[in-house]
Amino acid sequence: MLTMMYAEDALQKQLASQTFLLAIENDTVVSYAGFEVKEKGILKLHKLYLLPQTQGKGYGKALIDQVANMAQAQGCSCLELNVNRHNKALGFYQKNGFVIVKEEDIAIGEGFWMNDYVMQKSLV
C-alpha cells in the first residue's frame, strides 16, 4: 500500500487534484489533511495524519473543522472518509460527528485488501 499510494508519481497526482492543509507548531509540520470534492455535495477527506506526539492537542479536530468550513463554502453538505475497520482513529472520527454508513473492501494489488468503513459527517 505504501508503495502504491505514496510513490512519487502517486503523490504528484494527489497534489494536482487535492487540497492540502497543514498544521504547524514551532516551524514544524505536525499534521495535515488532504481532500477534494468527489460528488455533488460530498467532500472526500482522503488523508488526516498527525505526528504521534501531537495526538490529543486538538490539531485533528481543528483540521476537520477547517475542512468542514471549506466544504460548506463550496456548497457541500457532507464530509466523507474511509478508515480501516481496526484503526484506533475510528473513535476519534465518531467523536467528531462522523457515522459509519457502510463497509468497503478495496483490493490494492498483490492479494492485499483495505478493509474500511466509509464514514460521513453531515454539515447541515
N, C-alpha and C positions, 0 to 999 in steps of 0.2 A: 504494500500500500504506500509506504513512504516513497519508494522509487517511482511509482506511478503518479502520485498526487503532488509530490514535492520535487520532482526533477526540474531542472532549469527551464525547459521548454513549457512544462505544465504551469509553472509559476508565472512565466511571461504571459501565457494565455489568461490566467486568472487576473493578473494586473491590468490587462486590457479590458476585461469585461466586468470586473467587480470594483466596488468602492471599498477602501480600507480606512479604518480609523485606528489611531494609535493612542495608547495611554502612556505618558512619560512621567517618570519620577526621577528627580535628580539627574537629568540629562540621559536617562536610560529608558529605552522602550521596555515596559513591563507587561503590557498586554496589547492585544489587537483584535479587531473584528473585521471580517470580510463579508460583503453582502451584495446582492443585486436584486432588482425587481425581476421575478421569473414569470409571473402570470398577472393578469389584471387583478389588482387589489392585493397581491401577495408579494411581500418582500422576503427573499430567502436569505437567512443568516447561514452562510457557508462555514464560517470559522469564528471561533471565540476562544482565544488562547491567553493564558496568564502564566507568568513565571510562578512556580510553586510557592515561593516565599511571599508572593503578593496576594495569594488567595485569602479571602476574608477581609481585605482592605477596602472593598467597595468598587474596585475597578470593573469587574464583570458587570455588576448592576449598572454602573454609570455608562458603560458601552452599550448595554441593551437599551437603556433609556434614550441614549442619543440616537441609536439606530431606529428606535420606535418613532422618535420625533421626525427624523428624516423620512421615514416611511410614510407617515401621515402627511408630510409636506408634499410628497409625491402622489398622494391620493390612495395610498394603500390602507387597507382596513385590517391587515393580519400580518404577523411575522411568522415564519415557518423555519424549522431547522430539523436536521437529523442528528440523533445521538445514539451511540451504541447502547444496546439494552442493558449492558453491565457497567456502564460508565458512571462513576460517582457523581458526575455533573448533572445527572438526571434530577436529583433532589434540588439542586441549585436552580435549574430551569423551572421546575414546578413551583418553587418558592417565588419565582419572578413572573408567575402568571401563565406559563406555558402548560398546555394539557396534551396528553397523548391522543392522537387522532387515528393512528394506525401503526402496524408493524411493517417493516420493509426489509427484505433480504436482497442485497445487491452483490452480484458476482463481480469481483475486481480482478479476476485473472489468476491463472496457475492454481486453481482449486480453492482460492481464498474468497471469503464472503464477508461483507459488512452486515451485521445483524442489528438493525436500527429500529428505534421508534421514530416516527415522524411526529413532531410536536408543533402546536400552533399557539400563538398568543393573540387574542383579539385586541384591536386598537380602537374599537368603538365603544 
